[in-house]
Amino acid sequence: MNLSYRTAVHHPSQPPLWTAPTPSRSFVKQFLQILRAHLNFEIEHDVRNVRHGLEDIWPNVNMQEMRITAPDLEDRWGLVIGRGTYPLSAEDYRLYLQIKDWEHPYYIRYMPSTVSPPEFTPDSTLVTAHRAFRNYSLDHVAVFELGIYTFVSTLYPFCIVRDVCDPIDIPPHHQLSLEYIFKTAA
């Protein structure tokens, strides 16, 4: 499976002009921990998590789902953005500095996180996850991190993807549209 992302900064009333897809460089280790638990049909599994800046191991996390769709305003799971610039590491388990929904001083609004139905072609299958982030502040907001958090239990979201990107500037009253593209090829 290949993963890539693309972005567009635009006014909400205008259609996005997408950048070329960029290969994602970082499924983090929690992704493989969660995948292994699902492949082994382990309903309960120990997974590394972070809450309130502290790293913990949460034993016996209920693994009944692996959702990345999220409603409007939800910043705990789905596609997420951040301001961290630390290089990618095999030890990553979260965005370094996630921008939260409506967090001072940024006032970024998280729109719904959605996942498309599969698109089938003769040589590949694509599934696209999408989310927009609107800047309601009077200042430009710079984004350096992109990622995906999944909701795998009734209590805890987990980071499964973290990418550090070139700075993305979101002007006031504009939005960043982000898509992650999951692809399998023949």
KEKE-3310 file (N, C-alpha, C; in steps of 0.2 Angstrom, whole numbers, plus 5000, padded with zeros to 4 digits):
npx = (5004:5003:5005:5000:5000:4990:4988:4979:4977:4964:4951:4935:4924:4929:4935:4947:4964:4974:4990:5003:5003:5012:5023:5019:5029:5028:5021:5017:5023:5012:5003:5006:5005:4992:4986:4992:4985:4972:4973:4976:4965:4963:4955:4958:4972:4989:4994:5004:5001:4997:4992:4988:5001:5009:5017:5011:5007:4993:4985:4975:4967:4951:4949:4939:4936:4943:4943:4944:4936:4928:4918:4912:4922:4929:4944:4952:4953:4954:4960:4973:4982:4998:5011:5024:5041:5050:5061:5055:5054:5057:5052:5040:5024:5014:5008:5020:5017:5002:4989:4975:4957:4950:4959:4967:4981:4977:4964:4959:4947:4941:4935:4923:4930:4932:4930:4932:4922:4930:4940:4941:4953:4960:4973:4975:4968:4960:4958:4952:4955:4949:4950:4946:4953:4949:4954:4950:4956:4964:4976:4990:4992:5004:5008:5016:5016:5007:4995:4987:4975:4968:4953:4951:4946:4934:4938:4952:4961:4973:4989:4992:4999:5012:5018:5030:5030:5034:5033:5016:5006:4992:4981:4971:4954:4954:4956:4964:4964:4966:4971:4973:4979:4976:4983:4983:4992:4992)
npy = (4994:5011:5028:5044:5062:5077:5095:5110:5128:5139:5151:5148:5148:5145:5133:5120:5121:5109:5103:5094:5076:5071:5059:5051:5050:5043:5031:5028:5019:5015:5013:5000:4992:4993:4988:4975:4970:4970:4961:4949:4947:4952:4958:4965:4975:4980:4997:5011:5027:5045:5057:5072:5077:5067:5052:5036:5018:5010:4998:4984:4990:4993:4986:4988:4996:5006:5020:5035:5045:5060:5071:5088:5100:5091:5087:5077:5065:5059:5068:5079:5094:5103:5112:5108:5105:5095:5083:5068:5052:5035:5033:5041:5045:5054:5070:5083:5097:5099:5108:5113:5112:5128:5134:5146:5156:5153:5150:5140:5131:5115:5106:5093:5076:5065:5050:5043:5032:5017:5019:5011:5005:4998:4995:4999:5003:5016:5025:5039:5051:5065:5082:5099:5114:5128:5145:5156:5167:5183:5183:5176:5158:5146:5130:5115:5102:5087:5075:5059:5054:5040:5033:5021:5015:5016:5026:5031:5041:5037:5041:5038:5041:5053:5067:5078:5094:5105:5123:5128:5141:5148:5160:5173:5170:5160:5143:5127:5113:5096:5081:5063:5050:5033:5020:5005:4994:4985)
npz = (5000:4996:5002:5000:5000:4997:4995:4996:4997:4998:4996:5005:4996:4984:4972:4976:4971:4968:4975:4967:4971:4986:4991:5006:5021:5033:5040:5057:5071:5079:5069:5064:5076:5078:5066:5067:5078:5073:5062:5069:5075:5088:5101:5112:5115:5119:5116:5112:5118:5118:5130:5135:5134:5140:5138:5137:5140:5135:5141:5135:5126:5118:5102:5092:5081:5067:5064:5054:5050:5055:5064:5061:5070:5077:5084:5089:5082:5065:5050:5053:5058:5061:5069:5072:5069:5070:5064:5055:5064:5069:5081:5082:5088:5088:5082:5083:5087:5088:5080:5088:5087:5085:5093:5103:5098:5085:5079:5070:5061:5062:5049:5044:5043:5030:5021:5005:4994:4988:4973:4958:4946:4931:4936:4949:4966:4974:4989:4997:5009:5017:5022:5028:5034:5041:5042:5054:5060:5061:5056:5047:5046:5049:5043:5047:5049:5045:5047:5053:5064:5072:5078:5088:5098:5112:5119:5116:5105:5092:5084:5068:5056:5052:5045:5040:5032:5019:5023:5024:5021:5027:5023:5032:5033:5024:5018:5022:5012:5014:5008:5010:5001:4999:4991:4982:4971:4956)
capx = (5000:5006:5001:5003:4995:4991:4985:4977:4975:4960:4945:4930:4920:4932:4937:4954:4969:4978:4997:5004:5003:5018:5023:5019:5035:5028:5016:5021:5023:5006:4999:5007:5003:4984:4985:4993:4979:4966:4975:4976:4958:4964:4950:4961:4979:4993:4996:5007:4997:4999:4987:4990:5008:5012:5017:5008:5005:4986:4984:4969:4963:4946:4951:4933:4936:4949:4939:4947:4931:4927:4913:4914:4925:4933:4952:4956:4954:4953:4966:4975:4988:5002:5016:5030:5046:5055:5061:5052:5058:5054:5048:5035:5018:5010:5011:5024:5013:4995:4984:4968:4951:4948:4964:4970:4979:4976:4957:4958:4941:4941:4929:4922:4935:4928:4934:4929:4922:4935:4940:4944:4955:4963:4979:4975:4963:4962:4953:4955:4953:4949:4947:4947:4954:4947:4957:4945:4959:4965:4983:4992:4994:5009:5007:5022:5015:5001:4994:4980:4974:4962:4949:4951:4942:4929:4942:4958:4963:4980:4992:4995:5003:5014:5022:5033:5030:5036:5028:5010:5003:4984:4979:4965:4948:4955:4956:4969:4961:4971:4969:4978:4977:4979:4983:4986:4993:4993)
capy = (5000:5017:5033:5051:5068:5084:5101:5116:5133:5143:5153:5142:5149:5143:5126:5119:5120:5104:5102:5087:5072:5070:5053:5051:5046:5041:5027:5028:5012:5013:5010:4993:4989:4992:4983:4968:4968:4968:4955:4943:4948:4953:4963:4970:4975:4986:5002:5017:5033:5051:5061:5078:5078:5062:5046:5030:5012:5009:4990:4981:4995:4989:4987:4986:5000:5010:5026:5041:5050:5064:5076:5095:5103:5086:5087:5071:5060:5061:5071:5084:5098:5105:5117:5105:5105:5090:5078:5061:5047:5029:5033:5046:5043:5060:5076:5087:5103:5099:5114:5111:5116:5135:5135:5153:5161:5152:5150:5136:5127:5108:5104:5085:5072:5060:5045:5042:5025:5015:5020:5005:5006:4992:4994:5001:5005:5022:5027:5046:5054:5073:5087:5106:5118:5136:5150:5162:5172:5189:5182:5170:5153:5142:5123:5111:5095:5084:5068:5055:5050:5035:5032:5013:5012:5021:5031:5034:5041:5036:5044:5032:5044:5060:5070:5085:5096:5112:5127:5129:5147:5149:5167:5174:5168:5155:5136:5122:5107:5091:5074:5058:5045:5027:5016:4998:4994:4978)
capz = (5000:4995:5004:4998:5002:4993:4999:4992:5001:4994:4999:5005:4990:4977:4972:4977:4966:4972:4973:4965:4977:4989:4995:5013:5023:5039:5045:5063:5073:5081:5064:5063:5082:5077:5061:5069:5082:5069:5058:5074:5079:5095:5103:5116:5113:5121:5111:5115:5117:5122:5132:5139:5133:5143:5135:5141:5137:5137:5141:5134:5122:5114:5095:5088:5075:5066:5061:5053:5049:5061:5063:5062:5076:5081:5082:5092:5077:5058:5047:5058:5056:5067:5068:5074:5063:5071:5058:5056:5068:5070:5087:5082:5090:5088:5080:5089:5090:5084:5081:5090:5084:5088:5099:5103:5094:5078:5077:5065:5062:5059:5046:5044:5040:5027:5017:4999:4992:4984:4966:4955:4939:4930:4939:4956:4969:4978:4994:4998:5015:5015:5028:5027:5040:5040:5046:5056:5063:5057:5054:5043:5050:5045:5045:5045:5050:5043:5050:5053:5070:5071:5084:5088:5104:5114:5124:5115:5098:5091:5078:5063:5051:5053:5039:5040:5025:5018:5026:5021:5023:5027:5025:5035:5030:5019:5021:5019:5011:5014:5006:5010:4996:5000:4985:4981:4964:4953)
cpx = (5004:5002:5004:4998:4996:4987:4983:4975:4970:4954:4939:4925:4923:4934:4944:4958:4974:4985:4997:5005:5010:5018:5023:5025:5034:5022:5020:5019:5016:5001:5000:5005:4995:4983:4986:4987:4973:4967:4974:4969:4959:4960:4953:4969:4982:4995:4999:5002:5000:4993:4990:4998:5012:5012:5015:5007:4998:4985:4976:4964:4958:4947:4945:4933:4942:4946:4944:4942:4929:4922:4916:4917:4929:4940:4955:4957:4952:4960:4967:4981:4992:5007:5023:5034:5051:5055:5057:5057:5054:5050:5042:5028:5013:5012:5014:5020:5007:4992:4977:4963:4950:4953:4967:4978:4977:4969:4956:4952:4942:4935:4928:4928:4931:4933:4929:4927:4928:4934:4944:4946:4958:4969:4980:4968:4965:4956:4956:4951:4954:4947:4950:4948:4954:4951:4952:4949:4961:4973:4984:4993:4998:5008:5013:5021:5008:5001:4987:4980:4968:4959:4947:4947:4937:4932:4948:4959:4971:4983:4994:4999:5005:5019:5024:5033:5033:5031:5022:5006:4995:4983:4973:4959:4948:4955:4961:4964:4967:4968:4975:4975:4980:4978:4986:4987:4994:5000)
cpy = (5006:5023:5040:5056:5073:5089:5106:5121:5138:5146:5148:5143:5147:5136:5125:5118:5115:5104:5095:5082:5071:5063:5054:5047:5043:5038:5026:5021:5010:5010:5002:4989:4988:4987:4976:4965:4966:4962:4948:4943:4948:4959:4968:4969:4981:4990:5008:5023:5039:5055:5066:5079:5072:5055:5040:5024:5011:5002:4989:4986:4991:4991:4986:4990:5003:5016:5032:5047:5053:5069:5083:5097:5097:5086:5082:5066:5063:5064:5077:5088:5100:5110:5114:5104:5099:5085:5071:5056:5041:5029:5038:5042:5048:5065:5080:5092:5103:5105:5111:5115:5122:5136:5142:5152:5160:5152:5146:5131:5120:5107:5096:5082:5066:5056:5043:5034:5023:5017:5014:5007:4999:4990:4996:5002:5011:5023:5034:5048:5062:5076:5094:5109:5125:5140:5156:5168:5178:5189:5176:5164:5148:5135:5119:5104:5093:5077:5065:5052:5046:5034:5024:5010:5018:5026:5034:5035:5040:5038:5038:5035:5051:5061:5077:5088:5103:5117:5128:5135:5147:5156:5168:5173:5164:5148:5132:5116:5102:5084:5069:5053:5038:5023:5010:4998:4986:4977)
cpz = (5000:4999:5002:5000:4997:4996:4994:4998:4996:4999:4999:4999:4984:4978:4973:4971:4969:4970:4970:4971:4979:4992:5003:5016:5030:5042:5051:5066:5076:5076:5063:5070:5081:5072:5063:5074:5078:5065:5063:5077:5086:5097:5108:5115:5117:5116:5115:5113:5120:5124:5137:5139:5137:5139:5139:5137:5140:5136:5139:5131:5118:5106:5090:5081:5073:5061:5060:5051:5055:5059:5063:5069:5080:5079:5086:5087:5070:5055:5052:5055:5062:5064:5070:5067:5065:5066:5060:5060:5068:5076:5088:5084:5091:5084:5085:5092:5086:5085:5082:5087:5088:5094:5098:5102:5087:5075:5070:5066:5059:5056:5046:5041:5037:5023:5011:4998:4988:4976:4963:4948:4938:4933:4946:4959:4974:4983:4996:5005:5015:5022:5026:5034:5038:5045:5048:5059:5058:5054:5050:5048:5046:5048:5043:5046:5048:5046:5050:5060:5069:5078:5084:5094:5106:5118:5121:5107:5097:5084:5074:5057:5053:5048:5041:5033:5025:5021:5022:5024:5022:5028:5029:5030:5024:5022:5018:5018:5010:5012:5007:5005:4997:4994:4985:4973:4962:4952)
residu = (MET:ASN:LEU:SER:TYR:ARG:THR:ALA:VAL:HIS:HIS:PRO:SER:GLN:PRO:PRO:LEU:TRP:THR:ALA:PRO:THR:PRO:SER:ARG:SER:PHE:VAL:LYS:GLN:PHE:LEU:GLN:ILE:LEU:ARG:ALA:HIS:LEU:ASN:PHE:GLU:ILE:GLU:HIS:ASP:VAL:ARG:ASN:VAL:ARG:HIS:GLY:LEU:GLU:ASP:ILE:TRP:PRO:ASN:VAL:ASN:MET:GLN:GLU:MET:ARG:ILE:THR:ALA:PRO:ASP:LEU:GLU:ASP:ARG:TRP:GLY:LEU:VAL:ILE:GLY:ARG:GLY:THR:TYR:PRO:LEU:SER:ALA:GLU:ASP:TYR:ARG:LEU:TYR:LEU:GLN:ILE:LYS:ASP:TRP:GLU:HIS:PRO:TYR:TYR:ILE:ARG:TYR:MET:PRO:SER:THR:VAL:SER:PRO:PRO:GLU:PHE:THR:PRO:ASP:SER:THR:LEU:VAL:THR:ALA:HIS:ARG:ALA:PHE:ARG:ASN:TYR:SER:LEU:ASP:HIS:VAL:ALA:VAL:PHE:GLU:LEU:GLY:ILE:TYR:THR:PHE:VAL:SER:THR:LEU:TYR:PRO:PHE:CYS:ILE:VAL:ARG:ASP:VAL:CYS:ASP:PRO:ILE:ASP:ILE:PRO:PRO:HIS:HIS:GLN:LEU:SER:LEU:GLU:TYR:ILE:PHE:LYS:THR:ALA:ALA)
# end
